[in-house]
């Protein structure tokens, strides 16, 4: 009785803005390409623009990661049930079932891993961009004060 009510409670809330796997992969590829692209680190304006882009990608990659996990969870239940039916006649350990499910869902797991790694990569890329921007600020400050010092000396 409790389980029935618990399931009913969970069925009341349904997320409806989850991307299909193909769209998730397409968007992840765009982020991957952007992060792999080179840029002029000697140009402060380009570095600032890139940092702004990375901030957007960081938030979006988090959403893609959540969507990919949702899609994986969505198919995991049916894969487990299918695995149990196919292997019902055999004695099966939990480890074998996990391996079976993992093998069946490898593309979904790849998508989750990719999204998670890109989300982390955007964080590190943003840190790098901030460091480069700070370097440019320090250089500008140095140039700003250099003429005064040379005039006094």
Secondary structure, 3 states (H helix, E strand, C coil): CHHHHHHHHHHCCCCCCCCCHHHHHHHHHHHHHHHHCCCCCCCHHHHHHHHHHHHHHHHHHHHHHHHHHHHHHHHHHHHHHHHHHHCCCCCCCHHHHHHHHHHHCHHHHHHHHHHHHHHHHHHHHHHHHHHHHHHHHHHHHHHHHHHHHHHHC
